[in-house]
Amino acid sequence: MVPIPTEKPDIAEPQGEPPAVAPQPPEKPTDVEKMLPDPRSADLPDAKMPADEIACRERLNALGVEFEEHKAESYPEIGCSIPYPIVLKSLGRSVAIGPATELNCPMAEAAARFAVDVIQPAAKAEFGADLKSIDQASAFVCRPRHGTRKLSEHAFGNALDIASFTLSDGKKIEVGPAPPEKDAKFLNAVRKAACGPFKTVLGPGADPDHALHFHLDLEPRRHGGTFCQ
């Protein structure tokens, strides 16, 4: 008997027809959503650095702050601007900050003084160790406030977000909604003391955007007031 060859299994045919036109990526918006006007958006550097900017840098040097000059930031289509930015390497002779932290000089000076005058003594009092470094979550970022058309203070290098603190003994204290009891005492002391030197202070419990960091800024407020949550 002649053997009957085994039938080959059917090979599935490709399903459907290929699209007549290849799918296209979504179109990029032609315009950046218009931000509400801010007078600082027009700030550009002068040919010569103003005396108040020079004096600010002299104070940073006296505090032992390490920094580098940075080219002016200007994004007219959005409104972000820092005419005389600097990049901080440290907040004093013994307190590092990172990653690269670009701010305007007054905000840099406020952060350095706060680290020396408040955070360092609080760390010593609560943990018996020195503050070694600060891990920042955001400095200069060209963006609006979340969910609004108002430019963030970050857009002018006028705000700093702090995610954690590291001490000389290696301990790391992270900003969060439920820190250990001793960490919480330190964090609460720092947060409370920030209200005054900084005009806006936000952190865990204020809103979901600030659950994992402290937001500090120098936004001018009417009658010299503060907004702290």
PAVO-640730 format. One record per residue: residue number from 1; x negated, y, z negated of N, C-alpha, C in turn; residue in one letter. Coordinates in Angstrom, 3 decimals. Example, Ala and Ser with C-alpha at 12.3 -4.5 7.8 and 13.67 -1.06 7.14 Angstrom:
BEGIN
{1; {-13.190; -5.690; -7.800}; {-12.300; -4.500; -7.800}; {-13.200; -3.300; -7.800}; 'A'}
{2; {-12.850; -2.250; -7.080}; {-13.670; -1.060; -7.140}; {-12.900; 0.030; -7.870}; 'S'}
//
This chain:
BEGIN
{1; {-0.860; -1.201; 0.000}; {0.000; 0.000; 0.000}; {-0.882; 1.231; 0.000}; 'M'}
{2; {-0.532; 2.175; 0.813}; {-1.319; 3.410; 0.880}; {-0.981; 4.272; -0.325}; 'V'}
{3; {-1.983; 4.660; -1.128}; {-1.690; 5.489; -2.315}; {-1.109; 6.844; -1.923}; 'P'}
{4; {-0.130; 7.244; -2.706}; {0.504; 8.541; -2.452}; {-0.227; 9.598; -3.270}; 'I'}
{5; {-0.758; 10.604; -2.646}; {-1.511; 11.624; -3.400}; {-0.619; 12.343; -4.404}; 'P'}
{6; {-1.224; 12.642; -5.551}; {-0.492; 13.381; -6.594}; {-0.207; 14.789; -6.113}; 'T'}
{7; {1.044; 15.207; -6.354}; {1.392; 16.552; -5.917}; {0.682; 17.594; -6.773}; 'E'}
{8; {0.234; 18.613; -6.121}; {-0.395; 19.719; -6.845}; {0.673; 20.563; -7.511}; 'K'}
{9; {0.407; 21.024; -8.718}; {1.414; 21.877; -9.365}; {1.594; 23.177; -8.591}; 'P'}
{10; {2.821; 23.670; -8.655}; {3.086; 24.941; -7.972}; {2.278; 26.051; -8.609}; 'D'}
{11; {1.735; 26.920; -7.799}; {1.025; 28.097; -8.290}; {1.999; 29.252; -8.309}; 'I'}
{12; {2.151; 29.821; -9.477}; {3.135; 30.901; -9.607}; {2.774; 32.060; -8.694}; 'A'}
{13; {3.772; 32.516; -7.998}; {3.568; 33.675; -7.142}; {3.578; 34.936; -7.989}; 'E'}
{14; {2.810; 35.949; -7.612}; {2.849; 37.200; -8.368}; {4.267; 37.740; -8.423}; 'P'}
{15; {4.651; 38.204; -9.581}; {5.992; 38.718; -9.776}; {6.058; 40.191; -9.387}; 'Q'}
{16; {7.094; 40.532; -8.655}; {7.328; 41.935; -8.332}; {6.390; 42.456; -7.262}; 'G'}
{17; {6.712; 43.598; -6.777}; {5.915; 44.254; -5.751}; {5.017; 45.300; -6.399}; 'E'}
{18; {3.809; 45.474; -5.879}; {2.971; 46.544; -6.431}; {3.639; 47.889; -6.180}; 'P'}
{19; {3.440; 48.841; -7.101}; {4.083; 50.140; -6.908}; {3.607; 50.801; -5.624}; 'P'}
{20; {4.518; 51.458; -4.965}; {4.178; 52.124; -3.708}; {3.133; 53.205; -3.939}; 'A'}
{21; {3.198; 53.869; -5.123}; {2.236; 54.910; -5.451}; {1.612; 54.569; -6.802}; 'V'}
{22; {0.298; 54.638; -6.889}; {-0.369; 54.329; -8.153}; {0.104; 55.297; -9.231}; 'A'}
{23; {0.311; 54.764; -10.466}; {0.750; 55.668; -11.536}; {-0.258; 56.783; -11.780}; 'P'}
{24; {0.238; 57.969; -12.001}; {-0.624; 59.129; -12.200}; {-0.733; 59.463; -13.685}; 'Q'}
{25; {-1.907; 59.935; -14.124}; {-2.027; 60.363; -15.528}; {-1.128; 61.561; -15.788}; 'P'}
{26; {-0.694; 61.713; -17.042}; {0.171; 62.866; -17.334}; {-0.543; 64.169; -17.023}; 'P'}
{27; {0.209; 65.127; -16.526}; {-0.383; 66.407; -16.166}; {-0.857; 67.144; -17.412}; 'E'}
{28; {-1.995; 67.788; -17.273}; {-2.487; 68.621; -18.368}; {-1.691; 69.921; -18.384}; 'K'}
{29; {-1.404; 70.416; -19.559}; {-0.659; 71.681; -19.581}; {-1.451; 72.785; -18.901}; 'P'}
{30; {-0.763; 73.590; -18.149}; {-1.461; 74.660; -17.428}; {-1.828; 75.808; -18.357}; 'T'}
{31; {-1.071; 75.960; -19.439}; {-1.333; 77.051; -20.368}; {-1.391; 76.523; -21.790}; 'D'}
{32; {-2.302; 77.092; -22.577}; {-2.310; 76.806; -23.997}; {-1.129; 77.553; -24.605}; 'V'}
{33; {-0.374; 76.884; -25.484}; {0.781; 77.548; -26.087}; {0.333; 78.846; -26.740}; 'E'}
{34; {1.051; 79.897; -26.450}; {0.645; 81.213; -26.916}; {0.731; 81.300; -28.433}; 'K'}
{35; {-0.382; 81.697; -29.041}; {-0.435; 81.855; -30.486}; {0.113; 83.224; -30.880}; 'M'}
{36; {0.590; 83.322; -32.095}; {0.998; 84.623; -32.608}; {-0.231; 85.524; -32.700}; 'L'}
{37; {-0.097; 86.816; -32.440}; {-1.281; 87.693; -32.413}; {-1.966; 87.792; -33.768}; 'P'}
{38; {-3.285; 87.863; -33.721}; {-4.097; 88.064; -34.922}; {-5.191; 89.064; -34.543}; 'D'}
{39; {-5.339; 90.146; -35.292}; {-6.333; 91.164; -34.901}; {-7.749; 90.629; -34.831}; 'P'}
{40; {-8.034; 89.568; -35.589}; {-9.396; 89.010; -35.589}; {-9.746; 88.318; -34.283}; 'R'}
{41; {-8.734; 87.989; -33.488}; {-8.980; 87.283; -32.229}; {-9.815; 88.105; -31.251}; 'S'}
{42; {-9.779; 89.428; -31.398}; {-10.519; 90.315; -30.492}; {-11.948; 90.556; -30.952}; 'A'}
{43; {-12.333; 90.019; -32.099}; {-13.669; 90.287; -32.643}; {-14.765; 89.674; -31.777}; 'D'}
{44; {-15.707; 90.504; -31.382}; {-16.874; 90.065; -30.620}; {-18.121; 90.667; -31.267}; 'L'}
{45; {-19.278; 90.044; -31.106}; {-20.489; 90.585; -31.738}; {-20.948; 91.884; -31.099}; 'P'}
{46; {-21.472; 92.770; -31.923}; {-22.087; 93.992; -31.417}; {-23.511; 93.680; -30.956}; 'D'}
{47; {-24.104; 94.606; -30.266}; {-25.491; 94.429; -29.822}; {-26.423; 94.274; -31.022}; 'A'}
{48; {-26.079; 94.937; -32.115}; {-26.870; 94.863; -33.340}; {-25.976; 94.367; -34.470}; 'K'}
{49; {-26.474; 93.416; -35.245}; {-25.677; 92.870; -36.333}; {-25.347; 93.953; -37.357}; 'M'}
{50; {-24.089; 94.059; -37.776}; {-23.699; 95.098; -38.735}; {-24.381; 94.927; -40.092}; 'P'}
{51; {-24.462; 96.027; -40.829}; {-25.150; 96.027; -42.120}; {-24.516; 95.065; -43.114}; 'A'}
{52; {-23.178; 94.932; -43.097}; {-22.537; 94.045; -44.068}; {-22.845; 92.581; -43.784}; 'D'}
{53; {-23.033; 92.232; -42.505}; {-23.421; 90.856; -42.167}; {-24.864; 90.579; -42.600}; 'E'}
{54; {-25.738; 91.579; -42.414}; {-27.138; 91.421; -42.838}; {-27.207; 91.281; -44.355}; 'I'}
{55; {-26.443; 92.108; -45.067}; {-26.450; 92.050; -46.529}; {-25.933; 90.703; -47.025}; 'A'}
{56; {-24.917; 90.159; -46.356}; {-24.379; 88.852; -46.736}; {-25.453; 87.775; -46.607}; 'C'}
{57; {-26.220; 87.825; -45.542}; {-27.281; 86.839; -45.342}; {-28.389; 87.001; -46.382}; 'R'}
{58; {-28.660; 88.228; -46.770}; {-29.667; 88.452; -47.821}; {-29.208; 87.850; -49.147}; 'E'}
{59; {-27.917; 87.944; -49.438}; {-27.385; 87.336; -50.665}; {-27.467; 85.812; -50.599}; 'R'}
{60; {-27.193; 85.243; -49.427}; {-27.325; 83.793; -49.279}; {-28.768; 83.357; -49.523}; 'L'}
{61; {-29.725; 84.100; -48.982}; {-31.131; 83.777; -49.214}; {-31.482; 83.842; -50.695}; 'N'}
{62; {-30.939; 84.846; -51.393}; {-31.209; 84.983; -52.830}; {-30.630; 83.815; -53.621}; 'A'}
{63; {-29.535; 83.247; -53.133}; {-28.917; 82.086; -53.783}; {-29.629; 80.777; -53.441}; 'L'}
{64; {-30.578; 80.837; -52.531}; {-31.280; 79.625; -52.117}; {-30.511; 78.798; -51.106}; 'G'}
{65; {-29.544; 79.426; -50.431}; {-28.731; 78.710; -49.442}; {-29.517; 78.547; -48.144}; 'V'}
{66; {-29.544; 77.321; -47.627}; {-30.171; 77.069; -46.325}; {-29.116; 77.183; -45.231}; 'E'}
{67; {-29.400; 77.944; -44.197}; {-28.445; 78.116; -43.116}; {-29.172; 78.458; -41.827}; 'F'}
{68; {-28.457; 78.302; -40.736}; {-28.966; 78.671; -39.419}; {-27.967; 79.604; -38.753}; 'E'}
{69; {-28.486; 80.545; -37.974}; {-27.597; 81.396; -37.182}; {-27.008; 80.572; -36.033}; 'E'}
{70; {-25.804; 80.921; -35.642}; {-25.155; 80.226; -34.531}; {-24.622; 81.268; -33.559}; 'H'}
{71; {-24.555; 80.895; -32.305}; {-24.026; 81.834; -31.302}; {-22.558; 82.147; -31.606}; 'K'}
{72; {-22.123; 83.313; -31.181}; {-20.751; 83.744; -31.438}; {-19.746; 82.754; -30.870}; 'A'}
{73; {-18.657; 82.577; -31.598}; {-17.559; 81.741; -31.130}; {-16.446; 82.660; -30.640}; 'E'}
{74; {-15.969; 82.441; -29.424}; {-14.883; 83.264; -28.899}; {-14.099; 82.464; -27.874}; 'S'}
{75; {-12.817; 82.262; -28.157}; {-11.934; 81.526; -27.262}; {-10.692; 82.387; -27.019}; 'Y'}
{76; {-10.798; 83.374; -26.122}; {-9.709; 84.332; -25.918}; {-8.393; 83.685; -25.522}; 'P'}
{77; {-8.460; 82.542; -24.809}; {-7.213; 81.914; -24.355}; {-6.400; 81.368; -25.527}; 'E'}
{78; {-7.059; 81.113; -26.650}; {-6.356; 80.627; -27.841}; {-6.335; 81.706; -28.916}; 'I'}
{79; {-7.466; 82.391; -29.093}; {-7.536; 83.458; -30.084}; {-8.561; 83.233; -31.171}; 'G'}
{80; {-9.245; 82.072; -31.161}; {-10.246; 81.769; -32.184}; {-11.480; 82.647; -31.986}; 'C'}
{81; {-12.093; 83.082; -33.093}; {-13.260; 83.953; -32.962}; {-14.055; 84.019; -34.259}; 'S'}
{82; {-15.374; 83.884; -34.138}; {-16.306; 84.233; -35.223}; {-17.457; 84.977; -34.560}; 'I'}
{83; {-17.556; 86.286; -34.737}; {-18.619; 87.018; -34.042}; {-20.024; 86.734; -34.577}; 'P'}
{84; {-20.149; 86.406; -35.877}; {-21.484; 86.179; -36.470}; {-21.474; 84.902; -37.315}; 'Y'}
{85; {-21.286; 83.745; -36.698}; {-21.199; 82.511; -37.474}; {-22.557; 82.015; -37.954}; 'P'}
{86; {-22.511; 81.242; -39.028}; {-23.710; 80.545; -39.501}; {-23.353; 79.077; -39.746}; 'I'}
{87; {-24.364; 78.225; -39.735}; {-24.176; 76.804; -40.041}; {-24.902; 76.520; -41.346}; 'V'}
{88; {-24.146; 76.107; -42.349}; {-24.716; 75.831; -43.667}; {-25.423; 74.483; -43.685}; 'L'}
{89; {-26.588; 74.455; -44.335}; {-27.310; 73.219; -44.597}; {-27.237; 72.866; -46.080}; 'K'}
{90; {-27.081; 73.895; -46.904}; {-26.958; 73.674; -48.346}; {-26.125; 74.791; -48.941}; 'S'}
{91; {-25.674; 74.571; -50.201}; {-24.920; 75.582; -50.933}; {-25.746; 76.142; -52.081}; 'L'}
{92; {-27.031; 76.004; -51.987}; {-27.935; 76.472; -53.032}; {-29.204; 75.645; -52.983}; 'G'}
{93; {-30.030; 75.822; -53.990}; {-31.336; 75.148; -53.971}; {-31.242; 73.639; -54.158}; 'R'}
{94; {-30.137; 73.148; -54.702}; {-30.085; 71.708; -54.983}; {-28.780; 71.043; -54.544}; 'S'}
{95; {-27.924; 71.749; -53.830}; {-26.627; 71.189; -53.430}; {-26.519; 71.179; -51.907}; 'V'}
{96; {-26.524; 69.986; -51.334}; {-26.399; 69.845; -49.883}; {-24.934; 69.872; -49.476}; 'A'}
{97; {-24.677; 70.159; -48.209}; {-23.330; 70.086; -47.654}; {-23.422; 69.541; -46.240}; 'I'}
{98; {-22.482; 68.701; -45.878}; {-22.493; 68.133; -44.539}; {-21.156; 67.483; -44.236}; 'G'}
{99; {-20.921; 67.122; -42.988}; {-21.770; 67.384; -41.822}; {-21.810; 68.868; -41.463}; 'P'}
{100; {-22.379; 69.170; -40.286}; {-22.594; 70.563; -39.868}; {-21.400; 71.432; -40.231}; 'A'}
{101; {-21.659; 72.514; -40.974}; {-20.593; 73.324; -41.567}; {-20.710; 74.750; -41.055}; 'T'}
{102; {-19.923; 75.079; -40.041}; {-19.968; 76.405; -39.427}; {-18.880; 77.290; -40.032}; 'E'}
{103; {-19.281; 78.443; -40.565}; {-18.364; 79.355; -41.238}; {-18.756; 80.793; -40.931}; 'L'}
{104; {-17.860; 81.728; -41.267}; {-18.318; 83.116; -41.270}; {-19.099; 83.341; -42.565}; 'N'}
{105; {-19.878; 84.397; -42.633}; {-20.783; 84.572; -43.765}; {-20.053; 84.783; -45.093}; 'C'}
{106; {-18.992; 85.599; -45.162}; {-18.303; 85.747; -46.452}; {-17.757; 84.432; -47.001}; 'P'}
{107; {-17.242; 83.567; -46.117}; {-16.730; 82.278; -46.580}; {-17.874; 81.384; -47.044}; 'M'}
{108; {-18.994; 81.433; -46.339}; {-20.166; 80.662; -46.743}; {-20.656; 81.114; -48.116}; 'A'}
{109; {-20.680; 82.425; -48.336}; {-21.134; 82.942; -49.631}; {-20.164; 82.534; -50.742}; 'E'}
{110; {-18.860; 82.627; -50.487}; {-17.874; 82.235; -51.493}; {-18.020; 80.759; -51.851}; 'A'}
{111; {-18.253; 79.917; -50.858}; {-18.415; 78.485; -51.110}; {-19.680; 78.212; -51.917}; 'A'}
{112; {-20.764; 78.905; -51.588}; {-22.027; 78.705; -52.303}; {-21.902; 79.138; -53.762}; 'A'}
{113; {-21.302; 80.293; -53.989}; {-21.149; 80.776; -55.369}; {-20.233; 79.847; -56.167}; 'R'}
{114; {-19.189; 79.342; -55.532}; {-18.270; 78.442; -56.212}; {-18.967; 77.135; -56.590}; 'F'}
{115; {-19.810; 76.640; -55.702}; {-20.546; 75.407; -56.000}; {-21.466; 75.594; -57.200}; 'A'}
{116; {-22.162; 76.727; -57.248}; {-23.126; 76.989; -58.326}; {-22.424; 77.346; -59.635}; 'V'}
{117; {-21.406; 78.205; -59.551}; {-20.783; 78.751; -60.758}; {-19.712; 77.854; -61.356}; 'D'}
{118; {-19.072; 77.016; -60.528}; {-17.934; 76.227; -61.009}; {-18.149; 74.722; -60.881}; 'V'}
{119; {-18.450; 74.252; -59.658}; {-18.498; 72.798; -59.452}; {-19.670; 72.171; -60.201}; 'I'}
{120; {-20.825; 72.815; -60.130}; {-22.001; 72.270; -60.807}; {-21.793; 72.147; -62.321}; 'Q'}
{121; {-21.331; 73.202; -63.017}; {-21.088; 73.070; -64.460}; {-19.995; 72.049; -64.784}; 'P'}
{122; {-18.960; 71.956; -63.944}; {-17.884; 70.987; -64.186}; {-18.404; 69.553; -64.092}; 'A'}
{123; {-19.282; 69.304; -63.123}; {-19.868; 67.964; -62.977}; {-20.737; 67.625; -64.185}; 'A'}
{124; {-21.507; 68.591; -64.636}; {-22.388; 68.376; -65.787}; {-21.567; 68.103; -67.045}; 'K'}
{125; {-20.478; 68.880; -67.224}; {-19.660; 68.732; -68.419}; {-18.916; 67.396; -68.444}; 'A'}
{126; {-18.413; 66.970; -67.306}; {-17.572; 65.771; -67.275}; {-18.363; 64.484; -67.128}; 'E'}
{127; {-19.469; 64.532; -66.377}; {-20.200; 63.305; -66.057}; {-21.650; 63.296; -66.548}; 'F'}
{128; {-22.133; 64.435; -67.031}; {-23.527; 64.496; -67.474}; {-24.509; 64.356; -66.336}; 'G'}
{129; {-24.090; 64.718; -65.131}; {-24.960; 64.613; -63.949}; {-24.806; 65.877; -63.120}; 'A'}
{130; {-25.798; 66.138; -62.291}; {-25.754; 67.323; -61.430}; {-24.993; 67.032; -60.140}; 'D'}
{131; {-24.428; 68.081; -59.577}; {-23.828; 67.986; -58.250}; {-24.953; 67.906; -57.225}; 'L'}
{132; {-24.926; 66.870; -56.402}; {-25.980; 66.685; -55.403}; {-25.544; 67.147; -54.016}; 'K'}
{133; {-24.284; 66.819; -53.649}; {-23.832; 67.187; -52.304}; {-22.310; 67.244; -52.236}; 'S'}
{134; {-21.850; 67.964; -51.232}; {-20.422; 68.075; -50.937}; {-20.200; 67.580; -49.518}; 'I'}
{135; {-19.188; 66.733; -49.366}; {-18.829; 66.228; -48.041}; {-17.622; 67.021; -47.565}; 'D'}
{136; {-17.815; 67.808; -46.513}; {-16.710; 68.625; -46.032}; {-15.953; 67.899; -44.925}; 'Q'}
{137; {-14.637; 68.130; -44.893}; {-13.785; 67.487; -43.888}; {-13.511; 68.396; -42.704}; 'A'}
{138; {-13.672; 69.717; -42.897}; {-13.410; 70.645; -41.799}; {-13.920; 72.028; -42.166}; 'S'}
{139; {-14.564; 72.672; -41.200}; {-14.993; 74.070; -41.358}; {-14.408; 74.829; -40.163}; 'A'}
{140; {-15.262; 75.350; -39.247}; {-14.710; 76.026; -38.065}; {-14.070; 75.001; -37.135}; 'F'}
{141; {-12.788; 75.178; -36.861}; {-12.077; 74.384; -35.863}; {-11.108; 75.326; -35.156}; 'V'}
{142; {-11.139; 75.350; -33.842}; {-10.275; 76.253; -33.073}; {-8.906; 75.602; -32.896}; 'C'}
{143; {-7.987; 75.937; -33.808}; {-6.659; 75.328; -33.756}; {-5.643; 76.164; -34.532}; 'R'}
{144; {-4.358; 75.937; -34.264}; {-3.321; 76.586; -35.077}; {-3.099; 75.816; -36.368}; 'P'}
{145; {-2.361; 76.410; -37.285}; {-1.881; 75.659; -38.443}; {-0.951; 74.569; -37.948}; 'R'}
{146; {-0.954; 73.454; -38.641}; {-0.152; 72.319; -38.218}; {1.322; 72.705; -38.067}; 'H'}
{147; {1.867; 72.424; -36.877}; {3.281; 72.639; -36.644}; {3.703; 74.091; -36.489}; 'G'}
{148; {2.733; 75.002; -36.270}; {3.073; 76.419; -36.132}; {2.344; 77.023; -34.932}; 'T'}
{149; {2.653; 78.278; -34.638}; {1.935; 79.031; -33.610}; {0.984; 80.039; -34.243}; 'R'}
{150; {0.809; 79.964; -35.545}; {-0.112; 80.864; -36.251}; {-1.478; 80.198; -36.327}; 'K'}
{151; {-2.509; 80.940; -35.970}; {-3.853; 80.377; -36.009}; {-4.265; 80.035; -37.436}; 'L'}
{152; {-4.915; 78.904; -37.574}; {-5.450; 78.479; -38.870}; {-6.601; 79.394; -39.274}; 'S'}
{153; {-6.844; 79.498; -40.573}; {-8.036; 80.221; -41.038}; {-9.306; 79.503; -40.579}; 'E'}
{154; {-9.215; 78.222; -40.288}; {-10.359; 77.493; -39.722}; {-10.769; 78.090; -38.379}; 'H'}
{155; {-9.808; 78.675; -37.658}; {-10.079; 79.246; -36.334}; {-10.975; 80.472; -36.403}; 'A'}
{156; {-11.180; 81.004; -37.613}; {-12.051; 82.174; -37.810}; {-13.228; 81.852; -38.733}; 'F'}
{157; {-13.452; 80.558; -38.966}; {-14.543; 80.157; -39.877}; {-14.309; 80.641; -41.286}; 'G'}
{158; {-13.034; 80.829; -41.640}; {-12.681; 81.433; -42.912}; {-12.086; 80.415; -43.886}; 'N'}
{159; {-12.315; 79.131; -43.623}; {-11.749; 78.067; -44.451}; {-12.699; 76.881; -44.505}; 'A'}
{160; {-12.637; 76.173; -45.629}; {-13.462; 74.983; -45.829}; {-12.607; 73.909; -46.486}; 'L'}
{161; {-12.644; 72.698; -45.930}; {-11.965; 71.551; -46.522}; {-13.004; 70.638; -47.162}; 'D'}
{162; {-12.788; 70.282; -48.422}; {-13.734; 69.433; -49.155}; {-13.106; 68.069; -49.392}; 'I'}
{163; {-13.796; 67.012; -48.941}; {-13.280; 65.642; -49.067}; {-13.823; 64.916; -50.284}; 'A'}
{164; {-15.077; 65.194; -50.657}; {-15.659; 64.477; -51.797}; {-16.887; 65.191; -52.330}; 'S'}
{165; {-17.291; 64.768; -53.531}; {-18.466; 65.300; -54.216}; {-19.356; 64.117; -54.594}; 'F'}
{166; {-20.666; 64.256; -54.400}; {-21.604; 63.215; -54.815}; {-22.535; 63.790; -55.878}; 'T'}
{167; {-22.753; 63.018; -56.949}; {-23.570; 63.470; -58.067}; {-24.982; 62.909; -57.988}; 'L'}
{168; {-25.850; 63.450; -58.825}; {-27.261; 63.061; -58.806}; {-27.473; 61.600; -59.190}; 'S'}
{169; {-26.523; 60.993; -59.915}; {-26.655; 59.578; -60.284}; {-26.034; 58.653; -59.239}; 'D'}
{170; {-25.602; 59.222; -58.105}; {-25.027; 58.423; -57.020}; {-23.519; 58.293; -57.051}; 'G'}
{171; {-22.877; 58.739; -58.100}; {-21.418; 58.643; -58.190}; {-20.768; 59.535; -57.141}; 'K'}
{172; {-19.711; 59.005; -56.503}; {-18.964; 59.771; -55.509}; {-17.540; 59.991; -56.014}; 'K'}
{173; {-17.100; 61.222; -55.991}; {-15.763; 61.580; -56.452}; {-14.967; 62.034; -55.244}; 'I'}
{174; {-13.958; 61.269; -54.879}; {-13.184; 61.561; -53.670}; {-11.881; 62.262; -54.023}; 'E'}
{175; {-11.535; 63.257; -53.219}; {-10.261; 63.949; -53.385}; {-9.163; 63.034; -52.861}; 'V'}
{176; {-8.140; 62.800; -53.674}; {-7.047; 61.925; -53.265}; {-5.875; 62.032; -54.210}; 'G'}
{177; {-4.775; 61.374; -53.877}; {-3.562; 61.512; -54.680}; {-3.589; 60.812; -56.027}; 'P'}
{178; {-4.441; 59.793; -56.197}; {-4.437; 59.047; -57.459}; {-5.861; 58.660; -57.864}; 'A'}
{179; {-6.713; 59.638; -58.193}; {-8.087; 59.316; -58.578}; {-8.142; 58.717; -59.984}; 'P'}
{180; {-9.246; 58.027; -60.339}; {-9.413; 57.548; -61.710}; {-9.324; 58.714; -62.703}; 'P'}
{181; {-8.977; 58.409; -63.942}; {-8.667; 59.455; -64.922}; {-9.784; 60.487; -65.078}; 'E'}
{182; {-11.008; 60.021; -65.220}; {-12.114; 60.964; -65.429}; {-12.356; 61.802; -64.180}; 'K'}
{183; {-12.271; 61.178; -63.020}; {-12.415; 61.914; -61.763}; {-11.311; 62.964; -61.640}; 'D'}
{184; {-10.099; 62.570; -62.037}; {-8.958; 63.482; -61.946}; {-9.176; 64.722; -62.803}; 'A'}
{185; {-9.755; 64.544; -63.969}; {-10.011; 65.688; -64.858}; {-10.975; 66.669; -64.204}; 'K'}
{186; {-12.030; 66.138; -63.598}; {-13.003; 66.969; -62.887}; {-12.351; 67.670; -61.696}; 'F'}
{187; {-11.614; 66.917; -60.881}; {-10.981; 67.481; -59.690}; {-9.957; 68.553; -60.052}; 'L'}
{188; {-9.191; 68.322; -61.109}; {-8.205; 69.318; -61.533}; {-8.880; 70.603; -62.007}; 'N'}
{189; {-10.018; 70.458; -62.696}; {-10.742; 71.639; -63.163}; {-11.268; 72.454; -61.988}; 'A'}
{190; {-11.823; 71.762; -60.992}; {-12.343; 72.442; -59.799}; {-11.212; 73.135; -59.045}; 'V'}
{191; {-10.120; 72.432; -58.866}; {-8.980; 72.975; -58.113}; {-8.393; 74.202; -58.799}; 'R'}
{192; {-8.241; 74.128; -60.112}; {-7.679; 75.252; -60.856}; {-8.591; 76.469; -60.781}; 'K'}
{193; {-9.904; 76.238; -60.915}; {-10.864; 77.350; -60.890}; {-10.995; 77.967; -59.506}; 'A'}
{194; {-10.640; 77.222; -58.464}; {-10.753; 77.740; -57.092}; {-9.730; 78.830; -56.816}; 'A'}
{195; {-8.629; 78.832; -57.563}; {-7.558; 79.799; -57.340}; {-7.960; 81.140; -57.946}; 'C'}
{196; {-8.380; 82.029; -57.107}; {-8.915; 83.325; -57.534}; {-10.078; 83.683; -56.644}; 'G'}
{197; {-11.187; 82.916; -56.739}; {-12.276; 83.126; -55.773}; {-11.792; 82.904; -54.333}; 'P'}
{198; {-10.866; 81.953; -54.150}; {-10.274; 81.704; -52.835}; {-8.808; 82.124; -52.886}; 'F'}
{199; {-8.312; 82.630; -51.777}; {-6.951; 83.173; -51.741}; {-5.909; 82.102; -51.447}; 'K'}
{200; {-6.336; 81.001; -50.824}; {-5.448; 79.851; -50.607}; {-6.167; 78.607; -51.094}; 'T'}
{201; {-5.489; 77.819; -51.904}; {-6.032; 76.547; -52.394}; {-4.935; 75.497; -52.250}; 'V'}
{202; {-5.205; 74.464; -51.458}; {-4.256; 73.370; -51.254}; {-4.962; 72.048; -51.474}; 'L'}
{203; {-4.196; 71.029; -51.849}; {-4.780; 69.718; -52.086}; {-3.695; 68.674; -52.205}; 'G'}
{204; {-4.038; 67.480; -52.724}; {-3.043; 66.413; -52.867}; {-1.803; 66.897; -53.604}; 'P'}
{205; {-0.641; 66.554; -53.040}; {0.616; 66.978; -53.634}; {1.191; 68.226; -53.003}; 'G'}
{206; {0.348; 69.022; -52.330}; {0.844; 70.237; -51.680}; {1.670; 69.889; -50.446}; 'A'}
{207; {1.130; 69.021; -49.601}; {1.830; 68.517; -48.420}; {1.003; 67.362; -47.870}; 'D'}
{208; {1.571; 66.547; -46.966}; {0.842; 65.373; -46.465}; {-0.488; 65.703; -45.791}; 'P'}
{209; {-0.601; 66.894; -45.170}; {-1.831; 67.254; -44.460}; {-3.015; 67.439; -45.405}; 'D'}
{210; {-2.744; 67.682; -46.693}; {-3.832; 67.958; -47.638}; {-3.935; 66.885; -48.720}; 'H'}
{211; {-3.524; 65.662; -48.390}; {-3.518; 64.574; -49.366}; {-4.913; 64.083; -49.721}; 'A'}
{212; {-5.897; 64.317; -48.828}; {-7.225; 63.732; -49.034}; {-8.340; 64.773; -49.053}; 'L'}
{213; {-7.992; 66.042; -49.232}; {-9.040; 67.059; -49.328}; {-8.500; 68.314; -49.997}; 'H'}
{214; {-9.420; 69.134; -50.483}; {-9.073; 70.482; -50.949}; {-9.284; 71.444; -49.786}; 'F'}
{215; {-8.297; 72.283; -49.534}; {-8.436; 73.349; -48.543}; {-8.645; 74.656; -49.291}; 'H'}
{216; {-9.724; 75.359; -48.955}; {-10.052; 76.648; -49.573}; {-10.222; 77.678; -48.464}; 'L'}
{217; {-9.595; 78.843; -48.609}; {-9.841; 79.875; -47.610}; {-9.737; 81.262; -48.219}; 'D'}
{218; {-10.142; 82.252; -47.427}; {-10.167; 83.650; -47.880}; {-9.143; 84.494; -47.127}; 'L'}
{219; {-8.050; 83.877; -46.692}; {-7.037; 84.639; -45.963}; {-6.541; 85.816; -46.814}; 'E'}
{220; {-6.654; 87.040; -46.305}; {-6.193; 88.194; -47.082}; {-4.694; 88.093; -47.354}; 'P'}
{221; {-4.301; 88.395; -48.580}; {-2.882; 88.370; -48.950}; {-2.483; 89.713; -49.532}; 'R'}
{222; {-1.211; 90.033; -49.380}; {-0.717; 91.314; -49.878}; {-0.964; 91.442; -51.381}; 'R'}
{223; {-1.376; 92.621; -51.763}; {-1.627; 92.942; -53.177}; {-2.729; 92.079; -53.786}; 'H'}
{224; {-3.584; 91.501; -52.934}; {-4.701; 90.687; -53.430}; {-4.279; 89.403; -54.090}; 'G'}
{225; {-3.074; 88.925; -53.771}; {-2.552; 87.716; -54.394}; {-3.185; 86.444; -53.886}; 'G'}
{226; {-2.735; 85.316; -54.453}; {-3.238; 84.003; -54.056}; {-2.061; 83.069; -53.788}; 'T'}
{227; {-2.343; 81.994; -53.072}; {-1.356; 80.947; -52.837}; {-2.037; 79.630; -53.166}; 'F'}
{228; {-1.669; 79.036; -54.277}; {-2.342; 77.824; -54.758}; {-1.317; 76.745; -55.052}; 'C'}
{229; {-1.489; 75.583; -54.428}; {-0.580; 74.462; -54.660}; {-1.361; 73.181; -54.903}; 'Q'}
//
